[in-house]
Amino acid sequence: MSESPIDAANDLLREKGYSERDLAVHPAPRGKALLKGNSILSPLSDDAETVLRIVREAVPAHGELGTRTLRPADLRAQQSSP
């Protein structure tokens, strides 16, 4: 069985140095996923594949983030076009 987009996103976040409390992806109704935690201003909700792409392309390593807080609008603006 292949890894789900939510599991893959959480693996990437751990590789980038985030604890689950600071930033993690959680399942939501209707196939959606939520990116939420202490390092993001408000939860980001989208389909699981899009959230995985945002984590891969737009979320910086925890050390690069420093004391800044991520904003969902900034993450969406940074992602590559599909």
C-alpha positions as CSV (number, residue, x, y, z in Angstrom):
1,M,0.0,0.0,0.0
2,S,1.4,3.4,-0.9
3,E,1.9,6.2,1.5
4,S,-1.0,8.8,1.7
5,P,-0.3,12.4,0.8
6,I,-1.0,13.3,4.5
7,D,1.6,10.8,5.7
8,A,4.1,12.0,3.1
9,A,3.6,15.7,4.1
10,N,4.1,14.9,7.8
11,D,7.3,13.0,6.9
12,L,8.6,16.0,5.0
13,L,7.7,18.3,7.9
14,R,9.7,16.1,10.3
15,E,12.6,16.1,7.9
16,K,12.4,19.9,7.8
17,G,12.7,19.9,11.6
18,Y,9.1,20.5,12.7
19,S,7.5,18.7,15.7
20,E,3.8,17.8,15.3
21,R,2.9,20.6,17.7
22,D,4.7,23.2,15.6
23,L,3.4,22.1,12.1
24,A,1.6,19.0,11.0
25,V,-1.0,17.9,8.4
26,H,-4.3,16.4,9.7
27,P,-7.1,14.7,7.8
28,A,-10.3,16.8,7.3
29,P,-13.7,15.9,5.9
30,R,-14.3,15.3,2.1
31,G,-10.7,14.4,1.3
32,K,-9.3,17.7,2.5
33,A,-6.2,18.1,4.7
34,L,-5.4,20.8,7.2
35,L,-1.9,22.2,7.7
36,K,-1.9,23.6,11.3
37,G,0.3,24.2,14.3
38,N,2.1,26.8,16.4
39,S,4.2,27.9,13.4
40,I,1.3,28.9,11.1
41,L,-1.0,31.9,11.7
42,S,-4.2,30.0,10.8
43,P,-4.8,26.5,9.4
44,L,-4.5,26.0,5.7
45,S,-7.1,23.7,4.2
46,D,-7.1,22.2,0.7
47,D,-7.1,18.8,-0.9
48,A,-4.4,16.5,0.4
49,E,-2.2,16.5,-2.8
50,T,-2.2,20.3,-2.8
51,V,-1.2,20.5,0.9
52,L,1.6,18.0,0.2
53,R,2.8,20.2,-2.7
54,I,2.7,23.3,-0.5
55,V,4.7,21.5,2.2
56,R,7.3,20.3,-0.4
57,E,7.7,23.6,-2.2
58,A,6.8,26.5,0.1
59,V,7.4,25.5,3.8
60,P,10.9,26.4,4.8
61,A,13.0,24.3,7.2
62,H,12.3,25.0,10.8
63,G,15.7,26.6,11.3
64,E,15.2,29.0,8.4
65,L,11.8,30.1,9.8
66,G,13.3,31.3,13.0
67,T,10.7,33.3,15.1
68,R,8.5,34.1,12.0
69,T,5.0,32.7,11.7
70,L,3.9,31.2,8.4
71,R,0.8,32.7,6.7
72,P,-1.4,30.5,4.5
73,A,-1.7,33.2,1.8
74,D,2.1,33.5,1.6
75,L,2.5,29.7,1.3
76,R,-0.1,29.6,-1.5
77,A,1.6,32.4,-3.3
78,Q,5.0,30.6,-3.2
79,Q,3.8,27.3,-4.6
80,S,4.5,26.5,-8.2
81,S,1.7,26.5,-10.7
82,P,0.3,23.0,-11.3
